[in-house]
């Protein structure tokens, strides 16, 4: 997995077993590899608002495939004793096509699965989002299937939020259809703010320190909140093709020229915190469970907690799923379901006409031998140890 934050590759290892309606998961760990600076620069250049040609897309697809293969090989060696059975490759999203009416029409993730299959010798499941889109869905957030399995059976309405480049939410309420959608920008605006005007340091606001020092700009915050995306009904999805550094620059130039880096960081962080508070209240969440790199931003967490008195705001660490591994583990589960002929999409979450078996399969070094399809989808995920 590498997400819209474009910081690096996370590979989660898991032993998974279907036992009736229960999916048992023994989490083996997660290997994280930051993108080398030249490769990250190539990704950023291809992402909107960049205008790459076919050569740039082809080169990046190949180089990302090599980087993923290296990350998988290291994970297989360190976590699986060199003997993995299946690899699941999300790839790097470079464009998520949503039309003017809010309908997802296509999506593109780069990173050659053939490179992974060649390096590991095992089958690879990739391109997991496209089937849901063709079935009329948003293709996102697919992590809703994992959240529903993990949070099912809890007494409180539970909301899981992943904070990557884009913040997405899954709401699980007993006896009700699962709700999931993209809330709005997280790192997609917070990272450009941290590196505003060529500021030295890390390409993100570590611990939310810059936001904590800054002062929110009311005119800019009002302009950010006025974006029509937030008025779209769910299911809905978005990405860096809409929320990016160019988008932020245009609003700053119009509403807050000369704004300092710290004040800009405070403003976009306040935007995110306000969005999270609003959606948690809208759905009556009794608990808000954060994951993803943005969950380590202490300013975001502090402001969300202040806005949600009486709501438990915690992280997926407390459930046994490390915040950095959450999405990678979720896609491991989705690929495992596809391998066993089980749909991995949730129509109430993505808006698809029906649940679909996700992804395409690239064979490994031997004949492709799929297992017998499972009799039905699991209804619960149980984390096991040992």
Secondary structure by P-SEA (a helix, b strand, c coil): cccccccbbbbbbbbccccccbbbbbccbbbbbcccaaaaaaaaaacccccccaaaaaaaaaaaaaaaaaaaaaaaacccccccccccccccccbbbbccccccccccccccaaaaaaaccbbbbccccaaaaaacccccccaaaaaaaaacccccbbbbbbbccbbbbbbbcccccbbbbbcccccccaaaaaaccccccccccccccccccccccaaaaaaaaaccccccccccccccccccaaaaaaaaacccccccaaaaaaaaaaaaaaaaaaaaaaacccbbbbbcccccaaaaaaaaaaacccbbbbccccccccccaaaaaaaaaaaaaaaaccccccccccccccccbbbbbbbccccccccccccccccbbbbbcc
